[in-house]
């Protein structure tokens, strides 16, 4: 699961560098994922009418959890190494905890707040040193990727408030992907970026189709992990996503990183370890 999700950063970069446009990639990815999840839902004979009355909530989740962060990410992808992009994604659980404290969704913990501080230090290791990045012009695009992480964190907070939603995670994912596809479609038309796979498939086609499959497969595996082992264990995938993203970038793009980037990765992993909730004794 972590290996697949980590690959998505490199696939997104490949897709953009081979001619696909951010709105087109995002719209096709969520449409493809939504259709597959719809087929799974129908095969499981889960009723769709249960979603009636929750469409407004699902639409908000679709914007924050798919449409907006995907577009921002694909705009940043051609300007930022894939490995660095994967490090910014590690901000999601850190931001989620940070927002949860004033909203009283989580208790204050000195150890977990120290984890937040480590996350800030990790971003500083990327942004402040002159020789941390191959090109300093990439810095604004890294900040854009951080805004993408912010969207996911806000989505997590909203899902926490709506924890009683009864449609189930698969149907929720199906609904949010299909709604995100509908929301992105006019923008894809206006920017002349509708993505249509070619035949025989080219690199860009494999990359975009791969992104859609990763969305479905990794999410389904995550749900299974939560059901079988609990949310605390399943959340550990965050470490693997970040690490896999860095090493997929090295393997596919032959990326080489400065000492500051490796320090940022190590610091972010420490921050994640401190922020990750622990199981309490029964």
Phi and psi in degrees as GROMACS dihedral restraints (atoms count N, CA, C in turn):
[ dihedral_restraints ]
;  ai    aj    ak    al  type     phi  dphi    fc
    3     4     5     6     1   -66.4    20    10
    4     5     6     7     1   -36.9    20    10
    6     7     8     9     1   -64.2    20    10
    7     8     9    10     1   -40.7    20    10
    9    10    11    12     1   -67.5    20    10
   10    11    12    13     1   -48.7    20    10
   12    13    14    15     1   -62.3    20    10
   13    14    15    16     1   -37.7    20    10
   15    16    17    18     1   -64.1    20    10
   16    17    18    19     1   -31.1    20    10
   18    19    20    21     1   -67.4    20    10
   19    20    21    22     1   -25.2    20    10
   21    22    23    24     1   -60.6    20    10
   22    23    24    25     1   -29.4    20    10
   24    25    26    27     1   -66.4    20    10
   25    26    27    28     1   -43.3    20    10
   27    28    29    30     1   -70.7    20    10
   28    29    30    31     1   -38.8    20    10
   30    31    32    33     1   -63.9    20    10
   31    32    33    34     1   -40.3    20    10
   33    34    35    36     1   -62.1    20    10
   34    35    36    37     1   -41.3    20    10
   36    37    38    39     1   -65.5    20    10
   37    38    39    40     1   -42.7    20    10
   39    40    41    42     1   -59.7    20    10
   40    41    42    43     1   -45.0    20    10
   42    43    44    45     1   -61.0    20    10
   43    44    45    46     1   -46.0    20    10
   45    46    47    48     1   -67.7    20    10
   46    47    48    49     1   -41.8    20    10
   48    49    50    51     1   -69.7    20    10
   49    50    51    52     1   -17.8    20    10
   51    52    53    54     1  -103.7    20    10
   52    53    54    55     1    21.0    20    10
   54    55    56    57     1   108.0    20    10
   55    56    57    58     1   -14.4    20    10
   57    58    59    60     1   -72.2    20    10
   58    59    60    61     1   150.5    20    10
   60    61    62    63     1  -107.3    20    10
   61    62    63    64     1   150.9    20    10
   63    64    65    66     1   -52.2    20    10
   64    65    66    67     1   -47.3    20    10
   66    67    68    69     1   -66.3    20    10
   67    68    69    70     1   -37.8    20    10
   69    70    71    72     1   -66.6    20    10
   70    71    72    73     1   -44.5    20    10
   72    73    74    75     1   -61.1    20    10
   73    74    75    76     1   -49.2    20    10
   75    76    77    78     1   -60.9    20    10
   76    77    78    79     1   -44.5    20    10
   78    79    80    81     1   -66.2    20    10
   79    80    81    82     1   -43.9    20    10
   81    82    83    84     1   -67.8    20    10
   82    83    84    85     1   -40.3    20    10
   84    85    86    87     1   -59.2    20    10
   85    86    87    88     1   -50.3    20    10
   87    88    89    90     1   -73.3    20    10
   88    89    90    91     1   -31.5    20    10
   90    91    92    93     1   -66.5    20    10
   91    92    93    94     1   -46.4    20    10
   93    94    95    96     1   -60.5    20    10
   94    95    96    97     1   -46.2    20    10
   96    97    98    99     1   -64.6    20    10
   97    98    99   100     1   -43.5    20    10
   99   100   101   102     1   -62.1    20    10
  100   101   102   103     1   -40.7    20    10
  102   103   104   105     1   -65.4    20    10
  103   104   105   106     1   -44.0    20    10
  105   106   107   108     1   -62.3    20    10
  106   107   108   109     1   -43.1    20    10
  108   109   110   111     1   -66.5    20    10
  109   110   111   112     1   -31.9    20    10
  111   112   113   114     1   -65.0    20    10
  112   113   114   115     1   -43.0    20    10
  114   115   116   117     1   -61.7    20    10
  115   116   117   118     1   -42.6    20    10
  117   118   119   120     1   -62.2    20    10
  118   119   120   121     1   -42.9    20    10
  120   121   122   123     1   -61.9    20    10
  121   122   123   124     1   -44.3    20    10
  123   124   125   126     1   -67.0    20    10
  124   125   126   127     1   -37.6    20    10
  126   127   128   129     1   -65.9    20    10
  127   128   129   130     1   -31.8    20    10
  129   130   131   132     1   -83.6    20    10
  130   131   132   133     1    -2.7    20    10
  132   133   134   135     1    58.5    20    10
  133   134   135   136     1    40.3    20    10
  135   136   137   138     1   -88.8    20    10
  136   137   138   139     1   130.4    20    10
  138   139   140   141     1   -70.2    20    10
  139   140   141   142     1   136.0    20    10
  141   142   143   144     1   -83.1    20    10
  142   143   144   145     1   -20.0    20    10
  144   145   146   147     1   -65.9    20    10
  145   146   147   148     1   -19.4    20    10
  147   148   149   150     1   -63.5    20    10
  148   149   150   151     1   -19.3    20    10
  150   151   152   153     1   -82.1    20    10
  151   152   153   154     1   -11.2    20    10
  153   154   155   156     1   -64.0    20    10
  154   155   156   157     1   134.1    20    10
  156   157   158   159     1    92.2    20    10
  157   158   159   160     1   -10.7    20    10
  159   160   161   162     1  -115.7    20    10
  160   161   162   163     1     9.4    20    10
  162   163   164   165     1   -66.9    20    10
  163   164   165   166     1   -34.4    20    10
  165   166   167   168     1   -63.0    20    10
  166   167   168   169     1   -44.2    20    10
  168   169   170   171     1   -62.3    20    10
  169   170   171   172     1   -44.9    20    10
  171   172   173   174     1   -63.7    20    10
  172   173   174   175     1   -35.7    20    10
  174   175   176   177     1   -64.4    20    10
  175   176   177   178     1   -42.5    20    10
  177   178   179   180     1   -62.1    20    10
  178   179   180   181     1   -43.8    20    10
  180   181   182   183     1   -63.0    20    10
  181   182   183   184     1   -36.6    20    10
  183   184   185   186     1   -63.2    20    10
  184   185   186   187     1   -40.3    20    10
  186   187   188   189     1   -68.1    20    10
  187   188   189   190     1   -46.4    20    10
  189   190   191   192     1   -80.2    20    10
  190   191   192   193     1   -29.3    20    10
  192   193   194   195     1  -101.3    20    10
  193   194   195   196     1    -4.6    20    10
  195   196   197   198     1  -144.2    20    10
  196   197   198   199     1   -64.6    20    10
  198   199   200   201     1   -61.5    20    10
  199   200   201   202     1   -58.2    20    10
  201   202   203   204     1   -68.0    20    10
  202   203   204   205     1   -52.4    20    10
  204   205   206   207     1   -64.4    20    10
  205   206   207   208     1   -34.1    20    10
  207   208   209   210     1   -62.6    20    10
  208   209   210   211     1   -46.9    20    10
  210   211   212   213     1   -62.8    20    10
  211   212   213   214     1   -44.2    20    10
  213   214   215   216     1   -61.7    20    10
  214   215   216   217     1   -42.9    20    10
  216   217   218   219     1   -61.8    20    10
  217   218   219   220     1   -45.5    20    10
  219   220   221   222     1   -72.4    20    10
  220   221   222   223     1   -23.6    20    10
  222   223   224   225     1   -70.9    20    10
  223   224   225   226     1   -35.5    20    10
  225   226   227   228     1   -79.8    20    10
  226   227   228   229     1   -27.5    20    10
  228   229   230   231     1   -53.1    20    10
  229   230   231   232     1   -45.0    20    10
  231   232   233   234     1   -70.7    20    10
  232   233   234   235     1   -11.7    20    10
  234   235   236   237     1  -104.4    20    10
  235   236   237   238     1   -10.8    20    10
  237   238   239   240     1  -128.3    20    10
  238   239   240   241     1   137.4    20    10
  240   241   242   243     1   -56.2    20    10
  241   242   243   244     1   143.2    20    10
  243   244   245   246     1   -58.7    20    10
  244   245   246   247     1   -37.7    20    10
  246   247   248   249     1   -63.1    20    10
  247   248   249   250     1   -39.0    20    10
  249   250   251   252     1   -69.0    20    10
  250   251   252   253     1   -37.7    20    10
  252   253   254   255     1   -58.3    20    10
  253   254   255   256     1   -41.3    20    10
  255   256   257   258     1   -67.2    20    10
  256   257   258   259     1   -28.2    20    10
  258   259   260   261     1   -69.0    20    10
  259   260   261   262     1   -38.8    20    10
  261   262   263   264     1   -64.1    20    10
  262   263   264   265     1   -29.5    20    10
  264   265   266   267     1   -65.7    20    10
  265   266   267   268     1   -26.3    20    10
  267   268   269   270     1   -65.6    20    10
  268   269   270   271     1   -11.7    20    10
  270   271   272   273     1   -70.8    20    10
  271   272   273   274     1   -19.8    20    10
  273   274   275   276     1   -57.9    20    10
  274   275   276   277     1   -55.2    20    10
  276   277   278   279     1   -65.2    20    10
  277   278   279   280     1   -30.7    20    10
  279   280   281   282     1   -66.2    20    10
  280   281   282   283     1   -46.9    20    10
  282   283   284   285     1   -63.9    20    10
  283   284   285   286     1   -40.3    20    10
  285   286   287   288     1   -58.8    20    10
  286   287   288   289     1   -45.7    20    10
  288   289   290   291     1   -65.7    20    10
  289   290   291   292     1   -41.5    20    10
  291   292   293   294     1   -59.4    20    10
  292   293   294   295     1   -41.5    20    10
  294   295   296   297     1   -73.0    20    10
  295   296   297   298     1   -27.9    20    10
  297   298   299   300     1   -71.6    20    10
  298   299   300   301     1   -25.5    20    10
  300   301   302   303     1   -65.5    20    10
  301   302   303   304     1   -55.7    20    10
  303   304   305   306     1   -66.0    20    10
  304   305   306   307     1   -25.0    20    10
  306   307   308   309     1   -83.3    20    10
  307   308   309   310     1    -1.1    20    10
  309   310   311   312     1    60.0    20    10
  310   311   312   313     1    31.4    20    10
  312   313   314   315     1   -88.9    20    10
  313   314   315   316     1   -20.2    20    10
  315   316   317   318     1  -135.5    20    10
  316   317   318   319     1   151.1    20    10
  318   319   320   321     1   -80.6    20    10
  319   320   321   322     1   149.3    20    10
  321   322   323   324     1   -67.1    20    10
  322   323   324   325     1   133.9    20    10
  324   325   326   327     1  -140.0    20    10
  325   326   327   328     1   125.6    20    10
  327   328   329   330     1   -59.1    20    10
  328   329   330   331     1   -44.6    20    10
  330   331   332   333     1   -61.5    20    10
  331   332   333   334     1   -43.5    20    10
  333   334   335   336     1   -71.7    20    10
  334   335   336   337     1   -32.3    20    10
  336   337   338   339     1   -67.3    20    10
  337   338   339   340     1   -37.9    20    10
  339   340   341   342     1   -59.4    20    10
  340   341   342   343     1   -36.4    20    10
  342   343   344   345     1   -60.3    20    10
  343   344   345   346     1   -39.7    20    10
  345   346   347   348     1   -61.1    20    10
  346   347   348   349     1   -42.1    20    10
  348   349   350   351     1   -62.0    20    10
  349   350   351   352     1   -40.7    20    10
  351   352   353   354     1   -61.5    20    10
  352   353   354   355     1   -37.6    20    10
  354   355   356   357     1   -62.9    20    10
  355   356   357   358     1   -41.9    20    10
  357   358   359   360     1   -63.7    20    10
  358   359   360   361     1   -42.5    20    10
  360   361   362   363     1   -62.1    20    10
  361   362   363   364     1   -39.2    20    10
  363   364   365   366     1   -60.8    20    10
  364   365   366   367     1   -42.9    20    10
  366   367   368   369     1   -67.4    20    10
  367   368   369   370     1   -36.5    20    10
  369   370   371   372     1   -63.0    20    10
  370   371   372   373     1   -36.1    20    10
  372   373   374   375     1   -61.1    20    10
  373   374   375   376     1   -29.8    20    10
  375   376   377   378     1   -82.3    20    10
  376   377   378   379     1   -43.4    20    10
  378   379   380   381     1   -85.1    20    10
  379   380   381   382     1   -32.5    20    10
  381   382   383   384     1   -89.9    20    10
  382   383   384   385     1   -47.8    20    10
  384   385   386   387     1   -63.6    20    10
  385   386   387   388     1   141.3    20    10
  387   388   389   390     1   -64.5    20    10
  388   389   390   391     1   -33.7    20    10
  390   391   392   393     1  -105.9    20    10
  391   392   393   394     1    21.8    20    10
  393   394   395   396     1   -74.3    20    10
  394   395   396   397     1   -33.6    20    10
  396   397   398   399     1  -115.3    20    10
  397   398   399   400     1   150.3    20    10
  399   400   401   402     1   -60.2    20    10
  400   401   402   403     1   -31.7    20    10
  402   403   404   405     1  -140.8    20    10
  403   404   405   406     1   119.5    20    10
  405   406   407   408     1   -65.1    20    10
  406   407   408   409     1   -17.2    20    10
  408   409   410   411     1   -66.3    20    10
  409   410   411   412     1   -14.3    20    10
  411   412   413   414     1   -76.4    20    10
  412   413   414   415     1   -13.8    20    10
  414   415   416   417     1   -58.2    20    10
  415   416   417   418     1   -46.9    20    10
  417   418   419   420     1   -60.0    20    10
  418   419   420   421     1   -32.3    20    10
  420   421   422   423     1   -73.5    20    10
  421   422   423   424     1   -30.2    20    10
  423   424   425   426     1   -66.2    20    10
  424   425   426   427     1   -40.5    20    10
  426   427   428   429     1   -62.7    20    10
  427   428   429   430     1   -35.7    20    10
  429   430   431   432     1   -64.3    20    10
  430   431   432   433     1   -39.9    20    10
  432   433   434   435     1   -64.4    20    10
  433   434   435   436     1   -34.3    20    10
  435   436   437   438     1   -66.6    20    10
  436   437   438   439     1   -34.5    20    10
  438   439   440   441     1   -65.1    20    10
  439   440   441   442     1   -36.1    20    10
  441   442   443   444     1   -59.6    20    10
  442   443   444   445     1   -44.4    20    10
  444   445   446   447     1   -62.7    20    10
  445   446   447   448     1   -36.3    20    10
  447   448   449   450     1   -60.7    20    10
  448   449   450   451     1   -41.8    20    10
  450   451   452   453     1   -59.9    20    10
  451   452   453   454     1   -44.8    20    10
  453   454   455   456     1   -63.1    20    10
  454   455   456   457     1   -38.7    20    10
  456   457   458   459     1   -64.5    20    10
  457   458   459   460     1   -42.6    20    10
  459   460   461   462     1   -63.9    20    10
  460   461   462   463     1   -38.8    20    10
  462   463   464   465     1   -60.0    20    10
  463   464   465   466     1   -42.5    20    10
  465   466   467   468     1   -59.5    20    10
  466   467   468   469     1   -41.7    20    10
  468   469   470   471     1   -62.6    20    10
  469   470   471   472     1   -45.0    20    10
  471   472   473   474     1   -63.5    20    10
  472   473   474   475     1   -43.0    20    10
  474   475   476   477     1   -62.0    20    10
  475   476   477   478     1   -32.8    20    10
  477   478   479   480     1   -65.1    20    10
  478   479   480   481     1   -40.5    20    10
  480   481   482   483     1   -69.1    20    10
  481   482   483   484     1   -26.3    20    10
  483   484   485   486     1  -105.4    20    10
  484   485   486   487     1    33.0    20    10
  486   487   488   489     1   -63.3    20    10
  487   488   489   490     1   -16.9    20    10
  489   490   491   492     1   -85.8    20    10
  490   491   492   493     1     2.6    20    10
  492   493   494   495     1   -58.8    20    10
  493   494   495   496     1   135.8    20    10
  495   496   497   498     1  -105.1    20    10
  496   497   498   499     1     2.7    20    10
  498   499   500   501     1   -75.9    20    10
  499   500   501   502     1   -16.0    20    10
  501   502   503   504     1    89.6    20    10
  502   503   504   505     1   152.2    20    10
  504   505   506   507     1   -65.5    20    10
  505   506   507   508     1   -36.0    20    10
  507   508   509   510     1   -67.9    20    10
  508   509   510   511     1   -45.8    20    10
  510   511   512   513     1   -68.7    20    10
  511   512   513   514     1   -34.2    20    10
  513   514   515   516     1   -63.0    20    10
  514   515   516   517     1   -45.6    20    10
  516   517   518   519     1   -63.3    20    10
  517   518   519   520     1   -40.6    20    10
  519   520   521   522     1   -60.7    20    10
  520   521   522   523     1   -48.9    20    10
  522   523   524   525     1   -63.3    20    10
  523   524   525   526     1   -43.4    20    10
  525   526   527   528     1   -68.2    20    10
  526   527   528   529     1   -35.4    20    10
  528   529   530   531     1   -69.3    20    10
  529   530   531   532     1   -43.5    20    10
  531   532   533   534     1   -67.5    20    10
  532   533   534   535     1   -38.8    20    10
  534   535   536   537     1   -68.5    20    10
  535   536   537   538     1   -38.7    20    10
  537   538   539   540     1   -63.0    20    10
  538   539   540   541     1   -38.7    20    10
  540   541   542   543     1   -62.8    20    10
  541   542   543   544     1   -42.5    20    10
  543   544   545   546     1   -66.1    20    10
  544   545   546   547     1   -39.3    20    10
  546   547   548   549     1   -68.7    20    10
  547   548   549   550     1   -34.4    20    10
  549   550   551   552     1   -83.3    20    10
  550   551   552   553     1   -19.7    20    10
  552   553   554   555     1   -56.9    20    10
  553   554   555   556     1   -49.3    20    10
  555   556   557   558     1   -62.4    20    10
  556   557   558   559     1   -34.0    20    10
  558   559   560   561     1   -69.9    20    10
  559   560   561   562     1   -36.3    20    10
  561   562   563   564     1   -64.4    20    10
  562   563   564   565     1   -38.9    20    10
  564   565   566   567     1   -66.3    20    10
  565   566   567   568     1   -46.5    20    10
  567   568   569   570     1   -64.0    20    10
  568   569   570   571     1   -31.0    20    10
  570   571   572   573     1   -96.5    20    10
  571   572   573   574     1     6.5    20    10
  573   574   575   576     1    53.2    20    10
  574   575   576   577     1    48.8    20    10
  576   577   578   579     1  -127.0    20    10
  577   578   579   580     1    19.8    20    10
  579   580   581   582     1   -56.5    20    10
  580   581   582   583     1   129.3    20    10
  582   583   584   585     1   -96.9    20    10
  583   584   585   586     1   125.8    20    10
  585   586   587   588     1  -126.3    20    10
  586   587   588   589     1   117.5    20    10
  588   589   590   591     1   -59.6    20    10
  589   590   591   592     1   143.1    20    10
  591   592   593   594     1   -99.0    20    10
  592   593   594   595     1   164.2    20    10
  594   595   596   597     1  -134.9    20    10
  595   596   597   598     1   129.4    20    10
  597   598   599   600     1   -67.2    20    10
  598   599   600   601     1   152.0    20    10
  600   601   602   603     1   -62.4    20    10
  601   602   603   604     1   141.4    20    10
  603   604   605   606     1  -105.9    20    10
  604   605   606   607     1   179.9    20    10
  606   607   608   609     1   -54.9    20    10
  607   608   609   610     1   -44.2    20    10
  609   610   611   612     1   -62.7    20    10
  610   611   612   613     1   -36.3    20    10
  612   613   614   615     1   -67.9    20    10
  613   614   615   616     1   -44.8    20    10
  615   616   617   618     1   -61.7    20    10
  616   617   618   619     1   -38.5    20    10
  618   619   620   621     1   -65.2    20    10
  619   620   621   622     1   -47.8    20    10
  621   622   623   624     1   -69.9    20    10
  622   623   624   625     1   -42.2    20    10
  624   625   626   627     1   -62.5    20    10
  625   626   627   628     1   -38.2    20    10
  627   628   629   630     1   -62.4    20    10
  628   629   630   631     1   -38.7    20    10
  630   631   632   633     1   -62.3    20    10
  631   632   633   634     1   -41.7    20    10
  633   634   635   636     1   -63.8    20    10
  634   635   636   637     1   -43.5    20    10
  636   637   638   639     1   -65.5    20    10
  637   638   639   640     1   -39.3    20    10
  639   640   641   642     1   -62.8    20    10
  640   641   642   643     1   -41.0    20    10
  642   643   644   645     1   -57.1    20    10
  643   644   645   646     1   -43.0    20    10
  645   646   647   648     1   -74.9    20    10
  646   647   648   649     1   -53.3    20    10
  648   649   650   651     1   -66.5    20    10
  649   650   651   652     1   -48.5    20    10
  651   652   653   654     1   -65.8    20    10
  652   653   654   655     1   -39.3    20    10
  654   655   656   657     1   -65.2    20    10
  655   656   657   658     1   -43.0    20    10
  657   658   659   660     1   -62.4    20    10
  658   659   660   661     1   -41.7    20    10
  660   661   662   663     1   -63.6    20    10
  661   662   663   664     1   -35.8    20    10
  663   664   665   666     1   -64.9    20    10
  664   665   666   667     1   -44.7    20    10
  666   667   668   669     1   -61.0    20    10
  667   668   669   670     1   -42.7    20    10
  669   670   671   672     1   -62.7    20    10
  670   671   672   673     1   -39.3    20    10
  672   673   674   675     1   -65.3    20    10
  673   674   675   676     1   -41.4    20    10
  675   676   677   678     1   -61.7    20    10
  676   677   678   679     1   -44.0    20    10
  678   679   680   681     1   -65.7    20    10
  679   680   681   682     1   -38.5    20    10
  681   682   683   684     1   -86.4    20    10
  682   683   684   685     1   -36.9    20    10
  684   685   686   687     1  -123.1    20    10
  685   686   687   688     1    -9.4    20    10
  687   688   689   690     1    99.2    20    10
  688   689   690   691     1   158.1    20    10
  690   691   692   693     1   -70.0    20    10
  691   692   693   694     1   -31.9    20    10
  693   694   695   696     1   -64.0    20    10
  694   695   696   697     1   -46.4    20    10
  696   697   698   699     1   -64.8    20    10
  697   698   699   700     1   -45.0    20    10
  699   700   701   702     1   -62.4    20    10
  700   701   702   703     1   -31.6    20    10
  702   703   704   705     1   -66.1    20    10
  703   704   705   706     1   -17.7    20    10
  705   706   707   708     1   -64.1    20    10
  706   707   708   709     1   -13.8    20    10
  708   709   710   711     1   -59.4    20    10
  709   710   711   712     1   -24.5    20    10
  711   712   713   714     1   -55.6    20    10
  712   713   714   715     1   -38.7    20    10
  714   715   716   717     1   -62.3    20    10
  715   716   717   718     1   -45.1    20    10
  717   718   719   720     1   -69.5    20    10
  718   719   720   721     1   -35.4    20    10
  720   721   722   723     1   -60.8    20    10
  721   722   723   724     1   -46.8    20    10
  723   724   725   726     1   -64.9    20    10
  724   725   726   727     1   -47.9    20    10
  726   727   728   729     1   -63.7    20    10
  727   728   729   730     1   -44.8    20    10
  729   730   731   732     1   -63.7    20    10
  730   731   732   733     1   -37.7    20    10
  732   733   734   735     1   -60.3    20    10
  733   734   735   736     1   -41.2    20    10
  735   736   737   738     1   -64.7    20    10
  736   737   738   739     1   -46.4    20    10
  738   739   740   741     1   -77.3    20    10
  739   740   741   742     1   -28.8    20    10
  741   742   743   744     1   -63.6    20    10
  742   743   744   745     1   -38.5    20    10
  744   745   746   747     1   -62.3    20    10
  745   746   747   748     1   -38.5    20    10
  747   748   749   750     1   -66.5    20    10
  748   749   750   751     1   -42.9    20    10
  750   751   752   753     1   -69.2    20    10
  751   752   753   754     1   -44.1    20    10
  753   754   755   756     1   -85.4    20    10
  754   755   756   757     1   -42.8    20    10
  756   757   758   759     1  -107.3    20    10
  757   758   759   760     1     1.9    20    10
  759   760   761   762     1    55.2    20    10
  760   761   762   763     1    40.3    20    10
  762   763   764   765     1   -70.4    20    10
  763   764   765   766     1   141.7    20    10
  765   766   767   768     1  -124.3    20    10
  766   767   768   769     1   137.4    20    10
  768   769   770   771     1  -115.5    20    10
  769   770   771   772     1   150.8    20    10
  771   772   773   774     1   -74.4    20    10
  772   773   774   775     1   167.9    20    10
  774   775   776   777     1   -58.0    20    10
  775   776   777   778     1   -35.2    20    10
  777   778   779   780     1   -63.9    20    10
  778   779   780   781     1   -37.5    20    10
  780   781   782   783     1   -67.7    20    10
  781   782   783   784     1   -41.4    20    10
  783   784   785   786     1   -66.2    20    10
  784   785   786   787     1   -37.0    20    10
  786   787   788   789     1   -64.5    20    10
  787   788   789   790     1   -38.9    20    10
  789   790   791   792     1   -62.8    20    10
  790   791   792   793     1   -44.2    20    10
  792   793   794   795     1   -60.4    20    10
  793   794   795   796     1   -47.8    20    10
  795   796   797   798     1   -63.1    20    10
  796   797   798   799     1   -41.6    20    10
  798   799   800   801     1   -66.3    20    10
  799   800   801   802     1   -39.8    20    10
  801   802   803   804     1   -65.2    20    10
  802   803   804   805     1   -39.8    20    10
  804   805   806   807     1   -63.5    20    10
  805   806   807   808     1   -41.0    20    10
  807   808   809   810     1   -62.4    20    10
  808   809   810   811     1   -43.4    20    10
  810   811   812   813     1   -59.8    20    10
  811   812   813   814     1   -42.8    20    10
  813   814   815   816     1   -62.7    20    10
  814   815   816   817     1   -41.9    20    10
  816   817   818   819     1   -62.1    20    10
  817   818   819   820     1   -37.4    20    10
  819   820   821   822     1   -75.3    20    10
  820   821   822   823     1   -35.0    20    10
  822   823   824   825     1   -79.7    20    10
  823   824   825   826     1   -30.0    20    10
  825   826   827   828     1   -55.4    20    10
  826   827   828   829     1   126.5    20    10
  828   829   830   831     1   -66.6    20    10
  829   830   831   832     1   147.4    20    10
  831   832   833   834     1   -99.2    20    10
  832   833   834   835     1   149.8    20    10
  834   835   836   837     1   -72.3    20    10
  835   836   837   838     1   140.1    20    10
  837   838   839   840     1  -100.9    20    10
  838   839   840   841     1   155.0    20    10
  840   841   842   843     1   -65.7    20    10
  841   842   843   844     1   146.2    20    10
